Amino acid sequence: MAGLIIAPRARIFHGHEWVYATEIKKSFGDPQPGDVVTLKDFRDRPLGSAIYNPQSQIVARRFSRRRQDLDLDFFTRRIRQSLEYRQRSGIDERLCRVVWSESDGIPGLIVDRYGDHLSVQTLTLAMDLRKEIIRDALVSLFAPKSIVLRNDSPFRKAEGMEPGIEMLYGENPGSFQVRANELDFEIDLYDGQKTGLYLDQLQSHAEVAKLAKGKRVLDCFTNQGGFALACAKAGAAHVTAVDVSASACEAARHNARLNGVEIEVLEHNVFDFLKHAKPEYDLIILDPPSFTRNKKTLMDAMRGYKEIHLRSLKLLDKGGILSTFCCSHHASRELFLENLADASVDAKKSLRLLGEHSQRADHPVLITIPETGYLKGITVEVIATR
């Protein structure tokens, strides 16, 4: 088997599973893009097996500490193990992410389960080349009615692949309903905006909704209305949901009708809305899309977070609550909390920490791969200072 000799002090010796070009001492056996390669240290000791793609900044991603091929037996075994973990976690195994890339030992493979239908992403070249084997493993384990290959992610470009959406198995299911947190959502795995349902935030929806009873709620970047609907269901006095996307706003309205709850949905740029909004809210939720996908734009992203934090805090009086979320792994919890603290100083508001939020258990975090722990949320309350 072809392979790579890893240079001393590479991150793989500290528990990470990625190898960058600068961490490779030399290659042997003429490895080709998408191949499985063996990794060895500078003393010729084996480090395990990895997938290889010299077109990517992450040249190799280790998936096993022993010699291992990516065959049907491998995928069936690893996916079964990931499903068993979800079952032990107590979450609804029919509505969850059943495979989460490196966190489940299959780098670049993401599988979301919506009842009888699966949404799959192959974000590394090695997984993309083996999508038929992956399909066969998924069919044997889940017996789904359909598998949508939802490969419209921009991350594929880093691996030298084009985006696209196609059916991997069965027929396009069209739009259908799923139930989460005692709410119904209509989703479309093939033609919808992503899937329209952010599985990683379902737990946070329930946690924040517990604070909403009797309150006037503002849900910013609402998407399909996850937070807004949960708060309305929990007994909020009034819920306003804001999103710049017309299709997202219509989806939120449709989901509100499905559940028999009332929410006001406004198609508006959130930054502009917050700038001109009146201070008539008791609970504000900020759940924006990632403001940065790389370290180069991190400081620009933090300025964006600072702006929406500051404008939101100015709208809240004593007892007002702000729940704010960040889904970029480049922004650490400490940096995000510092950003919120700086905004509170500028807004002349003192904040008490009520709780912290993270991605749901179906998006497990490996402690040696910080990139797997991307979602962080903070809920604070404005307190009196005089």
C-alpha positions in Angstrom: 0.0 0.0 0.0 1.2 3.5 -0.9 1.8 5.8 2.0 3.2 8.9 3.6 6.0 9.5 6.1 4.9 12.1 8.6 7.4 14.7 9.9 8.1 15.1 13.6 5.9 17.4 15.6 2.9 17.0 13.3 -0.5 17.4 14.9 -1.3 13.7 14.4 1.2 12.9 17.2 -1.0 15.0 19.5 -4.3 13.2 18.7 -5.5 15.1 15.7 -6.5 13.0 12.6 -5.5 15.4 9.9 -2.2 15.7 8.0 -1.3 18.9 6.1 1.2 19.1 3.2 3.7 20.8 5.5 3.6 17.9 7.8 4.6 15.3 5.2 8.3 14.3 5.1 7.9 12.2 1.9 5.5 9.8 0.1 6.1 6.3 -1.2 4.3 4.0 -3.6 2.8 6.7 -5.8 -0.5 7.4 -3.9 -3.3 8.7 -6.1 -6.1 11.1 -5.1 -8.8 9.3 -3.3 -6.6 6.4 -2.3 -6.3 4.8 1.1 -2.7 5.2 2.2 -0.7 4.0 5.1 0.9 6.5 7.5 4.2 6.1 9.1 6.3 8.2 11.5 9.9 9.3 10.8 11.2 6.1 12.3 9.1 3.9 10.0 6.6 3.0 12.7 3.0 2.6 11.4 0.4 5.2 12.4 -2.6 3.8 10.7 -4.7 4.3 7.5 -5.9 7.5 6.0 -7.6 8.8 2.9 -5.4 10.9 0.6 -6.0 13.9 -1.6 -3.1 16.2 -2.6 -5.5 18.7 -4.0 -6.8 19.5 -0.5 -5.0 21.5 2.2 -5.7 18.5 4.4 -3.7 16.0 2.4 -4.6 13.0 4.5 -7.3 12.2 7.1 -6.7 9.2 9.3 -9.7 6.9 9.8 -8.1 3.9 11.5 -5.0 3.2 13.7 -4.4 -0.1 11.9 -4.2 -1.2 8.3 -7.8 -0.9 6.9 -9.5 -0.6 3.6 -12.7 1.3 2.7 -14.9 -1.7 1.7 -18.5 -2.6 2.4 -17.7 -4.3 5.6 -15.9 -1.2 6.9 -18.8 1.1 6.1 -21.4 -1.2 7.5 -19.5 -1.7 10.7 -18.7 2.0 11.3 -22.2 3.2 10.4 -23.8 0.5 12.7 -21.5 1.7 15.5 -22.6 5.3 15.0 -26.2 4.3 15.0 -25.8 2.4 18.3 -24.2 5.5 19.9 -27.3 7.6 18.9 -29.5 4.9 20.4 -27.6 5.0 23.7 -27.8 8.8 23.7 -31.6 8.7 23.9 -32.3 10.9 21.0 -34.8 10.1 18.3 -32.8 7.8 16.0 -35.3 8.4 13.2 -34.6 12.1 13.2 -31.0 12.7 13.7 -27.5 12.9 12.1 -26.5 9.2 12.1 -23.0 9.8 10.7 -20.9 12.9 11.5 -17.7 12.6 9.6 -14.5 12.4 11.7 -16.6 12.1 14.9 -17.8 8.7 13.7 -14.5 7.7 12.1 -15.6 8.2 8.5 -14.0 11.5 7.3 -16.1 13.5 5.0 -19.3 11.4 5.2 -22.4 13.0 6.7 -25.7 11.1 6.9 -28.9 12.7 8.2 -32.0 10.5 8.8 -35.5 11.8 8.4 -37.6 8.8 9.1 -37.6 6.6 5.9 -35.4 9.0 4.0 -31.7 9.8 4.2 -29.8 12.9 3.2 -26.1 12.2 2.5 -23.1 14.4 1.9 -19.7 13.1 0.6 -17.3 16.0 1.3 -14.0 14.2 0.7 -12.9 12.7 -2.6 -12.4 9.3 -1.1 -16.0 9.2 0.2 -17.3 10.5 -3.1 -15.5 7.8 -5.1 -17.1 5.2 -2.8 -20.6 6.5 -2.7 -22.1 3.4 -4.2 -20.5 1.2 -1.5 -21.8 3.7 1.1 -25.3 3.5 -0.5 -25.2 -0.3 -0.2 -24.2 -0.1 3.5 -27.0 2.4 4.2 -29.6 0.3 2.4 -28.7 -2.8 4.4 -28.8 -1.0 7.8 -31.8 1.4 7.4 -33.8 0.0 4.5 -34.7 3.6 3.5 -37.2 4.6 0.8 -34.8 7.1 -0.6 -31.3 8.5 -0.3 -30.7 12.0 -1.5 -27.0 12.9 -2.3 -27.0 16.5 -1.1 -23.6 17.6 -2.4 -24.2 21.3 -2.8 -21.8 22.2 0.1 -19.0 24.7 -0.8 -16.6 22.5 1.2 -16.4 20.1 -1.8 -14.4 22.7 -3.7 -11.5 22.3 -1.2 -11.3 18.7 -2.3 -11.4 19.6 -6.0 -15.0 18.4 -6.5 -18.0 20.2 -8.0 -21.2 20.7 -6.1 -24.4 18.9 -7.1 -27.6 17.2 -5.9 -28.8 13.8 -7.1 -30.7 10.7 -6.0 -28.4 8.0 -4.7 -31.2 5.5 -4.1 -35.0 5.4 -4.7 -37.1 8.3 -6.0 -37.2 11.9 -5.0 -39.5 12.0 -1.9 -40.6 15.6 -2.5 -41.8 17.6 0.5 -42.9 15.7 3.6 -43.4 16.3 7.3 -41.3 15.4 10.3 -42.0 16.0 14.0 -39.5 17.4 16.5 -40.1 18.9 19.9 -43.8 18.2 19.5 -43.8 20.4 16.4 -44.4 19.5 12.7 -42.0 20.7 10.0 -42.3 20.4 6.3 -39.0 19.7 4.6 -37.7 18.9 1.2 -34.4 17.0 1.1 -33.9 17.5 -2.7 -35.1 21.0 -3.6 -35.2 22.7 -0.2 -32.7 25.1 1.4 -30.4 22.5 2.8 -32.9 20.4 4.5 -34.5 23.3 6.2 -34.2 21.6 9.6 -31.1 22.1 11.6 -30.8 18.9 13.6 -27.9 20.3 15.7 -30.1 23.0 17.1 -33.2 20.9 18.1 -32.0 20.7 21.7 -31.3 24.4 21.9 -34.8 25.2 20.5 -36.3 23.3 23.5 -33.9 24.9 26.0 -34.6 28.5 24.9 -38.4 27.9 24.6 -38.5 27.1 28.4 -37.8 30.8 28.9 -40.4 32.1 26.5 -43.7 31.8 28.3 -45.5 35.2 28.5 -42.6 37.0 26.8 -42.4 39.0 23.6 -39.9 37.1 21.5 -37.7 38.2 18.5 -36.2 35.3 16.6 -33.5 36.6 14.2 -32.2 34.6 11.2 -35.3 32.3 11.8 -34.8 30.0 8.7 -37.8 27.7 8.9 -38.8 29.1 12.3 -37.3 26.6 14.7 -36.9 28.9 17.7 -39.9 31.0 16.8 -42.3 28.0 16.7 -40.8 26.5 19.8 -41.3 29.7 21.7 -44.9 30.2 20.4 -45.7 26.6 21.4 -44.3 27.3 24.9 -46.7 30.2 25.4 -44.9 33.3 24.3 -47.1 36.4 24.3 -46.0 37.4 20.8 -43.3 36.1 18.5 -41.6 38.0 15.6 -39.4 36.0 13.3 -37.0 37.8 10.9 -35.0 36.4 7.9 -33.7 37.9 4.7 -34.7 34.9 2.6 -38.2 35.0 1.1 -38.3 31.2 0.8 -37.3 30.8 4.5 -40.0 33.3 5.6 -42.6 31.4 3.6 -41.4 28.1 5.1 -41.7 29.6 8.6 -45.2 30.8 7.9 -46.2 27.4 6.5 -44.8 25.6 9.5 -46.7 28.0 11.8 -50.0 27.1 10.0 -49.1 23.4 10.3 -48.8 23.7 14.1 -51.7 26.1 14.7 -49.5 28.8 16.3 -49.3 32.4 15.4 -46.0 34.1 14.6 -45.2 37.3 12.8 -42.7 36.7 10.0 -40.8 39.6 8.4 -38.6 39.4 5.4 -35.8 41.7 6.3 -32.1 42.1 6.7 -31.5 41.4 10.4 -28.7 43.9 10.7 -30.9 46.7 9.4 -34.0 45.5 11.3 -32.1 45.5 14.6 -30.8 49.0 13.9 -34.3 50.4 13.5 -36.3 48.1 15.8 -38.2 49.4 18.9 -37.3 48.2 22.4 -40.4 46.0 22.7 -38.9 42.6 23.3 -38.3 40.5 26.3 -36.4 37.6 24.6 -34.1 38.0 21.6 -32.6 35.0 19.8 -29.7 35.4 17.4 -28.9 32.3 15.3 -27.1 33.5 12.2 -25.4 31.4 9.6 -21.6 31.2 9.9 -20.1 34.6 9.4 -16.7 32.9 8.5 -15.4 29.7 6.9 -11.7 30.4 7.5 -9.3 32.1 9.9 -8.6 34.9 7.5 -12.0 36.4 7.9 -12.5 35.6 11.6 -12.0 39.2 12.8 -14.5 40.5 10.2 -16.9 37.9 11.5 -16.4 38.9 15.1 -17.2 42.5 14.1 -20.5 41.2 12.7 -21.3 39.4 15.9 -20.4 42.4 17.9 -22.8 44.5 15.9 -25.8 42.3 16.3 -25.0 41.7 20.0 -24.8 45.5 20.7 -28.0 46.3 18.8 -29.9 43.5 20.5 -28.7 44.5 24.0 -29.9 48.1 23.4 -33.4 46.7 22.8 -33.5 44.9 26.1 -34.4 46.3 29.5 -33.9 44.8 33.0 -34.9 41.2 33.0 -34.6 40.9 29.2 -32.9 37.8 27.8 -30.6 37.3 24.9 -29.8 33.9 23.4 -27.0 34.0 20.9 -25.4 31.3 18.8 -22.2 30.9 16.7 -21.7 27.9 14.3 -18.2 28.6 13.2 -15.5 26.4 14.8 -12.9 29.1 14.1 -14.6 31.2 16.8 -13.9 29.6 20.2 -16.3 29.7 23.1 -13.9 32.1 24.9 -13.7 34.4 21.9 -17.5 34.4 21.4 -18.1 35.1 25.1 -15.6 37.9 25.1 -17.3 39.4 22.1 -20.6 39.4 24.0 -19.0 40.9 27.0 -17.5 43.7 25.0 -20.9 44.5 23.5 -22.4 44.6 27.0 -19.9 47.2 28.0 -20.6 49.3 25.0 -24.4 48.9 25.6 -23.9 49.8 29.3 -25.8 46.6 30.3 -24.7 44.1 32.9 -25.4 40.5 32.0 -25.9 37.4 34.1 -25.2 34.0 32.5 -28.3 31.8 32.5 -27.0 28.9 30.4 -24.9 27.6 27.6 -25.8 25.5 24.6 -24.1 23.2 22.3 -24.7 20.9 19.3 -27.0 18.0 20.0 -25.6 14.6 20.9 -26.0 13.3 17.3 -23.2 15.7 16.4 -20.5 14.2 18.8 -17.3 16.1 19.5 -13.8 14.5 19.5 -11.7 16.3 22.1 -8.6 16.1 20.0 -10.3 17.5 16.9 -11.7 21.0 17.9 -13.2 21.4 14.5 -15.9 18.8 15.4 -17.2 21.1 18.2 -18.4 24.1 16.2 -21.7 25.2 17.7 -21.8 27.3 20.9 -24.6 29.2 22.4 -25.0 31.6 25.3 -28.1 32.8 27.1 -27.8 35.9 29.3 -30.2 38.1 31.3 -29.9 41.9 31.6 -29.7 42.8 35.3 -30.2 46.0 37.2 -27.0 48.0 37.9 -28.6 50.7 40.1 
